[in-house]
């Protein structure tokens, strides 16, 4: 059986119409106050839910809110969680 011919591939040359890459400015670490606020918001949301379960009926404004207390507590915790995405 005859041997097949080997095809040579052309050398890859990148297209010249592309822009040159731009260096992105590296951002430094987050400010310590940011970390404190982030943790504080998460702990505040957790504390809101715990107080709602333990003494929500005896605190007048929490009793008026009713089931909205869950939304407030979870919104605070999710807000802190979303802040972690910007934390460096």
C-alpha positions as CSV (number, residue, x, y, z in Angstrom):
1,X,0.0,0.0,0.0
2,X,1.4,3.4,-0.9
3,X,2.4,5.8,2.0
4,X,0.1,8.9,2.3
5,X,1.6,12.3,1.8
6,X,2.2,14.5,4.9
7,X,0.6,17.9,4.6
8,X,2.4,20.8,6.2
9,X,0.4,23.3,8.2
10,X,0.9,27.0,7.6
11,X,2.5,28.8,10.5
12,X,-0.1,30.7,12.6
13,X,0.2,34.4,12.4
14,X,-2.2,36.5,14.6
15,X,-4.4,38.9,12.7
16,X,-3.0,42.4,12.6
17,X,-6.3,44.2,12.9
18,X,-6.7,43.3,16.6
19,X,-6.2,45.9,19.2
20,X,-3.3,45.6,21.6
21,X,-4.4,44.5,25.1
22,X,-4.8,47.1,27.7
23,X,-3.5,46.5,31.2
24,X,-6.2,46.7,33.8
25,X,-5.4,48.7,36.9
26,X,-5.2,46.3,39.8
27,X,-7.4,47.3,42.7
28,X,-5.9,47.1,46.2
29,X,-7.5,45.4,49.2
30,X,-10.8,46.6,50.6
31,X,-10.9,49.1,53.3
32,X,-11.2,47.7,56.8
33,X,-14.4,49.7,57.4
34,X,-15.9,47.9,54.4
35,X,-15.3,44.5,55.9
36,X,-16.8,45.8,59.2
37,X,-19.9,47.1,57.6
38,X,-20.3,43.9,55.5
39,X,-20.0,41.7,58.6
40,X,-22.2,44.1,60.6
41,X,-25.0,44.0,58.1
42,X,-25.0,40.2,58.0
43,X,-25.0,39.9,61.9
44,X,-27.7,42.6,62.1
45,X,-29.9,40.5,59.8
46,X,-29.3,37.4,61.8
47,X,-30.0,39.3,65.1
48,X,-33.2,40.7,63.6
49,X,-34.5,37.2,62.9
50,X,-33.4,35.9,66.3
51,X,-35.1,38.8,68.2
52,X,-38.2,38.3,66.0
53,X,-38.4,34.6,67.1
54,X,-37.7,35.2,70.7
55,X,-39.4,38.5,71.5
56,X,-41.2,39.7,68.4
57,X,-44.6,39.6,69.9
58,X,-43.6,41.8,72.9
59,X,-41.9,44.5,70.8
60,X,-44.6,46.8,69.4
61,X,-43.1,47.8,66.1
62,X,-42.0,44.2,65.3
63,X,-45.5,43.0,66.1
64,X,-46.9,45.5,63.7
65,X,-44.6,44.3,60.9
66,X,-45.7,40.7,61.2
67,X,-44.2,38.5,58.6
68,X,-42.3,41.4,57.1
69,X,-39.7,40.8,59.8
70,X,-38.5,37.8,57.8
71,X,-38.1,39.9,54.7
72,X,-36.2,42.5,56.6
73,X,-33.9,40.0,58.3
74,X,-33.2,38.0,55.1
75,X,-32.7,41.2,53.1
76,X,-30.1,42.4,55.5
77,X,-28.3,39.1,55.4
78,X,-28.4,38.9,51.6
79,X,-27.2,42.5,51.4
80,X,-24.1,41.6,53.4
81,X,-23.7,38.5,51.2
82,X,-23.8,40.6,48.1
83,X,-21.1,42.9,49.6
84,X,-18.8,39.9,49.8
85,X,-18.6,39.9,46.0
86,X,-16.8,43.3,46.1
87,X,-14.5,42.4,48.9
88,X,-10.8,42.0,48.1
